[in-house]
């Protein structure tokens, strides 16, 4: 049956598009946009560019990538970020996801403890200065519930003078001063929890 004039290249109503934007591709695979960019830059995932310079991804290429890599069935180590600053959490999450980690976020210590109880992470990145319950108290509660050192914890804070020594004394496995470079935090994470 011939395609009616004017319908060349059009898809039937309700059909999924063959070409996806960066955001749609990330949602389709369940990863961050930065992860899609990284895979594309590493030539693991083919990308096509519009005349305006925007990336487009073919759905069948995404399906083939998943089948080849087993990505959808092999999540990375779980890192829990606990910080009251959503911008810091987002920045750290994007950096870690680009390296292959699965990242969970909490905006305060109570949320963080609930997430630890729900699914034990492989590593916790924990801000010291937070309202209500601070990071030191959360660290103490994690150690009390799960055992000292059972879940590695890296503390971070703007108060760097005494921070590293106090982190060691309290049983944390690392300390990073704020403001920090995302690469520094990723390096600390990789040292404690290789991907």
N, C-alpha and C positions, 0 to 999 in steps of 0.2 A: 504494500500500500504506500503510495507516495505521500510525502509530507505536504500538507496544504501550504500554498504560497503565504508568505508573511509569518509562518511558524518555524522557519528554518532555525535550528539551534535552540529553540525554546523547549523548556521541559514542561511536562504536564503539571497542572495545578496541584499543589500538595506534595510534589516530588521534592526530594532533598537535592540541593545544588551539587554539581560536580566539582566546582571550584570553591574553596573556602578562604576567607581572610585569615590573617594571623590569629586574631582572637577566636574565630570560629574553629580553626584547627586546634588551638590550645584546648578549647572546651571539648572538642570531639575526642581528643586523646586524654583529657583529664589532667593536663599539666599546665604550668605557667607559660606565658608567652615567651619569656626569656629562655625557657627550655627548648621551645620550638626553634627560636632563633639560633641557639647554640647547635642544635642538631643540623640545622640548615647550613650554618657556617662551617661545620665539620663535614659537610657533604654526605651526611647520613640520611637526610631527608630532602628530596628535590623540591626546590621552590622556583616559581616563575614570577617575573616582575611585570607589573602594569606599566604603561608609558609614564605614569606619574611616580614610578619607583616603589610602589607597594607590593609586598609579597603576596602571592596566591599559592594555595596548595591544592593539589588534585586529591579528591577523596580516596581514589583507588591507590594512590601512592602512600597515603597515611595508613590504609589497611595493610598494604604490603609491608610497610615499615614495622607495624605492630607484629605481624606474623613472623617476620624475619628476626626481630630483636627480642620478642617475648616481653616487650616493655610493659604491656598492660598487666602482666601476671607476675612481675618482679619488682615490687616497690623497693626503694632504697631504705637504708636505716632511718629510723624515726627520731627526729630531733624536735624537742619541745622548746619554743621560745616564749619566755615569760617577761613581758615588759609593758608598762602602762602607756608607752608611746607607740601609736599605731604606725607611724612613719618608720621608726626603727624596726619594728616587727616586719613590715613589708620589705624593707631594704635587705634585712638579713634573710628572710624567707626566699626572696628572688635569688640571692647569691647562692644559698644552699641548694635550692631546687635545681639550679643550673649545674651543680656538681653531682646531682643524682640522689640527693637526700629527700626523704618524705618529711614535710615540715608541718607541725601543728602549732597553733598560737593561742596564747592566753594573755588577757589584758591586765590581770592581777594575780596575786598569789593564790587566792581562793579558787579561781578558775583553773589555774595551773595544777593545784593539788587534785581537783576533780578530774582533770584530764589524765594525770598520772595514775589515779585509781581506775579510770575507765580503760586505758590502754597504756601499759608501761612503756615509756620511750626508751630509746637506746642512749640518749644524751639529753641533758637539760641545759639550755643557755638562759641564765637567770640574772635579771637586773637587781641590783641591791636596793636602790631607792625607789620604792613604790608606796602609794598611799595605803592606809589601813594596815596590811600585813606586809612587812618588807621582805626582801630576798633572803636575808639571813634566817628569818623565822621559817620561811618556806623550806630552805635548805635543811634546817633542823627537823622539820616535820617529815620531809622526804626520808631523811636518815632514820628517823624514829619508826616510820612505817615500813620501810623496805631494807633497812640496814645501811650502815655507813659505807659508802663506796659502791653500793650495789648498782646505783644509777650514777654514772659520771655527771658532774655538774661543773660548768664553767660560769663563774660570776663575772658581771661587768658593771662598771660604775664610773662616774666622773671623778670620784675621789680616789685618785690613784696612789697617793702617798702611802697610806697604810693598807690599801685594798688587797694587794697580792699576798702580803704576809698574813692578813686576817683570813683570807680565803683558804690558804694552806692550813692555818691553825684550826679552822672550823671544818675541815674535811672536804673542801671543794678540790677538784682536780686541776682547775686553772682559773686564771683571772685575766681580763682584758680591760684596759682603761678606755673610757669614753672621752671625747668622740673617737670612735675606732674606724679603721679602714676595714671594709667588708672582707678583703683578702686576708687580713690578720685573723679575723674571727673564723673564716673558712679554714685557714691553716691550722688553728687551734682545734677546730672540730675534726679535721682529717687526722690530726695526730692522735686524738683520743678514739676516733671512730672512723677508720678508713672505709671508703665506699667500695 
